[in-house]
Amino acid sequence: MSRYLSLRDFDWVLLFVALLISGFGVLQIYSATLGTVWQDAWWKQIVYIVAGIALMWMMSMIDYHTLLGQVPAMYISSLVLLLVTFVAGKVVFGSRRWIPLAGGFHFQVSEFTKLVIVLMVARFMTELKGEILEIRDLLKIGGLVGVPMLLVMRQPDLGTSLTYLPVLGIGILLAGLRWKYLITSVVLVGLVIPVAYHFLQPYQKDRILSFVDPDRDPKGSGYQVIQSKIAVGAGGMWGKGVSKGSQTQLRFLPVPHTDFIFSAFSEEHGFVGVVVVLALYFILLMQIVQNAQTAPDRAGMYICMGVAALVLFHILVNAGMVVGRMPVTGIPLPLMSSGGSSLLSIFLMLGLVNNVRLRRFVN
């Protein structure tokens, strides 16, 4: 480790809270997959967590300024890999998102592209010549983020593609934007949404319609939301206990170890358990924001706030989805949902935040 860095400067609170949340995730994955074809998912998740800690440490050691200098190469590489996914990707549930690897593992390029988006937005905003974003700057960064978004949407994976937007949004807000441009952007988005709806896949349209009225198709597109709300309500104050949730254990709740893990957790740990987990997420986010406040430069601040915006978006959408306040989009719950690519990408981003923290006293 560099003589400028010290172990005591490492953000141990950030790591400890992340591990606590991950631990709850492992417990719920174990409970939700008992007696199913996914019953070995919990120990795989532990392997991913250990690998995530190692990646977080490695990411902390590489100066983030060096990473910012490699953004063009990283961006092009991510686009190439997204294109490779169309050719060599494995189709699961109708989507081609994963590249098969040895040992039965799969690599989801779109998850690691999030890290590239965070670094790219940070570099772009830091290199702005003016003190406020002009329309040409907005079009440039919008195009740069839009290209990988479109590639991910074509997989199709609307949920993951939407996670790139909060990173762009927080970068624009922090950089400053003229009110006329902001109002124009909001109006354009409002006009584009109805048009974009016609380009969605049939199942994506069904999810939106089911969000508006789940009871229109209770055994089809509305089934997931209805069963999820039943599971959340069944948890009561203290929950039914580990492996004792009826909706989860009787398989009424679909994919309770991935997208709907928060529903399963709510049923088995109740309101108290939900409050504890949400409090841990709040601490995690505040720790990231604090590192943004103490960042040594604007680039570090943009990196930390980009990660915070992305994690917050994941939490809000996933938690809102399971109680019927957001459409079902397949966005995982950070650090809890089963899946290696999502978990590893989050640990890498937390390593990036810690990277900024370790260099806050370096001139």
N, C-alpha and C positions, 0 to 999 in steps of 0.2 A: 504494500500500500504506500502511496506517496507520503512523503514526510509532512505534507501540508494537511493530510487527512488523519483522522483519529477514530478509533472504534467508538469512543464515547459520543462522537458526533452522529453516528448512525441513528436513524429514526427507529428506535426500538419499539416505541409506542405504535407506530404504523405497522410494523411487522407483527407485533403481538396481537393487535386487534384483527388484522387480516387472518392470522392463524386461528383465532377464536371463531370468527365467522366460518372459516373453512372447516373447522372441527364440527360445528353445527351441521354444516353441509354433509360431511361424511356420515354423521349419525343418521341424518334423514335419508340419505341415499341407501344406507344399510337397511333401514326400516322399510322404505318404500319398495325395495327390490327383493325382499325375502320371498323365496319360492318362485321367482320368475327367471326368465332367460338372462336378465341383467344382474343376477344376484352377486356377481363378482365385481360390479361397478364400484363398490365402496373401497375395495383395496386398490383398484386402479386409480381412484381419486387420491388416495394417500400417496401413491407413487408420483402422481402429477404435482401434488403439493410440495413434496420433497424436491422435485425437479424445479418447481416454481421458485422455491427459496434460493436454490443455486443460481437460477437465471436472474433473480432479483439482485443477488450479490454481485454477479458479473456485470449487470447493467449499471450498478452503482459505481463500479470501478472505472468505467470508460467515461472520460470527460464528455459531458453532453455537448460541448462546443465541437468536439471531434465528430460526434454523431450528426450534428447540424450540418457540418461540412460534407457529409456523405448523403444528404437528403436526395439529390438528383438521382444517384445510383440506386438508392433504396426505393425511390418512387418508381423508376423504370422497372426494377426487378419485381416489385409487387404487381405491376400491370402485366408483365410477362407471365408471372405465376397464375394470375387470375385467368389469363387466356389459356394457360396449360390446363387449368381446372376444367374448361369446356371440353378438352380432348381426353384427358386421362382421369378426370374426376369420377368418383363413385356416386351413383344415383341412390339416394336414400329418401324415402317418402316423397318421391317425385322431384327432388332437387339435386342438382349436381354441384355439391359444395366442398367435398372432401377429396384429397389426393391420398390414395392408399400408401402406407409405408410398411416396412417389415415388422413382423411381430403382431400383426392385427391392429396396429395403430393407424390413425388417420390425421392428416394435416389440413386444417381449414385456413386457407390463405387469407380470406376476408377478415378473420379475427386479428391476424398479425398486421394487416394493412392499417388497422386503427392506430397502431404505434407510429407508422409512417405518416399518417394524416396529422397526428399530434405534432410531430417534429417538423413537418412541412409547413403547417400553419404558423408555428412558432418562428421558423426561419423567415417566412414571407413577411409576417407582421413586423419582425425586428428590422428587416432591411428596407422598410418603407422610407422613402425620402421625405415625404411630407408629414405633418403632425396629425393628419386626419385622412381617413380613407376616401379616395376619389372613386368615381364610378368605374374608371379603367382598372383600378386596383381590385375593386369588388368583382368585376367580370373575370379577371385573371385568376384570383384565388377560388372563385366559384367554379370556373372551368376545371381547375386542377383537382378539386375535390369531386366535381361532378363526374369525371371520367371513371374513376374506380367505383363510384356509386352506381353508375349505369351498368358496369360489368357485373357487379354483385347482384343487382336487381334482375339481370338476365339469367341468373343461375337456376331458378329464381330464389332470392333471399331478400325480400323487402325489409325485414326487420333489421338485419345487420347493416344494410346500406343506409338506413335511417340513422344509425348510431354515429355516422360520420358528421351529420349536420350539427349536433351540439358543439363539437370541437370547432367547426367553422363559425358557428354563431357566437361563442364566447370570445373567439379571436377578434371578430368584427366589432363586438361591443366594447372590448377593452382597447382596441386600436382607435375607436372613435369613428362615427359615421354621421354625415350630415342628415338632418331630419328629413329633408326632401327625398334623399335616397332611401332612407329607412321606410318611409311611408310608401314610396313607389314599390319597394321590394315586397312589402306586406300585401299591397294591392295585386301585384303580379302573381304572388303565391296563391292568393284567393282565386284568381282567374284560372290558374294552371291546374289546381286540384280537381275541379270537375272534369277537365279534359283528360288529366292523367288517370282518372278512375276507369276510363274506357280501355286503357292499355294494361290494366291489371289482369293477372291470371284469374280464372273462374273461382278458385278456392279463396283467393285474396278478396274478391268481391263478396263472397259468402261470409267471410269473417267480419267485414265491415257491416254488412246487413245484420249479422247476428249480434254485433255489438250494439246496434240500435235497438234491435228487438230479438233477444235470444229465444223467445218462445215461438218464433215463427217456424223454426225447424228444430224442436227440442231433441230429436233423435239423430240429427245430422250436424249441420254447421254450428248449432247453438248448444250442442251436447257438452262440450268442454267447459264453457263458461258456466252453465247451469250446475254441473257437478262440482266445479271449483267453488262456487258460491255456497253450495251445500256443505262442502268440506270445511270451508272457513267458518261458517256459522256453527257447525257441529263441535268445534273446538271449545267453545265456551270460554270461561275464565282461565282454567288451568290445563285444558287439553285432555285427551283421552289416554295419553301415555305412548311411549315408544312402541311401535308395531301393533298398536291397538286401535288405530283409526279405521272405521268401517269403510268410508269412501275410498281410502287408500288401499287397505288390505284386501278388500273385495273387488278391486280393480275397476271401480266405477270411475275413478279419476284417471284420465289419460296421462301418460308420461309423467308420473309424479316425482321422478328423480331428475328431470331436466327442466323443461319450461314451467311446469306447474309444481315445482318443489316447494314454493312458498305456501301453496294451498295445503299440501300434505303436512308441512311443518305447522301450519296454523291449526289443523285438525288435531294433531298429536301433542302440541305444546300450548295451545290456547292463546288467549289475549296476552298473558304475561310473557310467554315465550316470544311472541311477535314484537312486543315492546322492547324486550332485551335485544333482539337482533337489530331492530330499527335504530336503537340507541347506539349499538356498535357501528352501524353504517354511518350514523351521524358523526361519531367520533372520528371515524376513518376520513370522512369528507372534510371535517374541520382541520384535521392534521395535514391534509393535502393543501388546504387553503392557507394554513399557517406557513407552510413551506413556500408557497407562492409569495406571501408577504415578506419573507426574509430572503428571497432569491437575490443573488448578487447582480443580476441584470434583467432586462426586459425579456430576453429569450427564456431564461429560467422561469420567470413569472408566467409566460404564455404556456410553457410546457405543463407546469403544475395545474394551472387553471383549465387547460385542455383536458387533462386526465380527470380532474374533478367533475367537469361538465359531462364527460362521457360516462363515468361511473354513476353520477346522479341520474342521468337519462335512463340507464339500465334499470336502476332501482325503481324509479317512478313508473316506467312503462310495465315492468314485470309485476310489481305490486298492484298497480292499477288494473292490469289484465286479469289477475286472479279473482278480483272482486267485481269485475264487469264494468270498470270505469275507463278501460282502455281496450282497443281492439286486440284480438289475439294475433301477435306478430312473431312469436318464436324467439324473442329476445331473452337470453338466460339471465338469471339472477347472479350478479358478480360474486365469485368465490364460493357459492353454494351449489349452483346447478352442476350436475354431472357433465363432464366433458373436458378433455385435455386442452384443446386449442384455446377455448375461452378462458380457462383458469390460468394457463401459462401466459397468455397475452396480458391479463390483468396484473400478474406478478411482475412481468416485464415493465409495465407502465408504473407500478409502484416503485420498482427499481429506478426508473427514470426520475421520479419525484425525489427519491432519496439521493440520487446523483446530484440534483440541484442543491439539496440541503447540505451535502458534504462539502460543497464548494462555496458556501455562502461567506466564508472568511478568507477565501483565496483571492488574491489580487491578480 
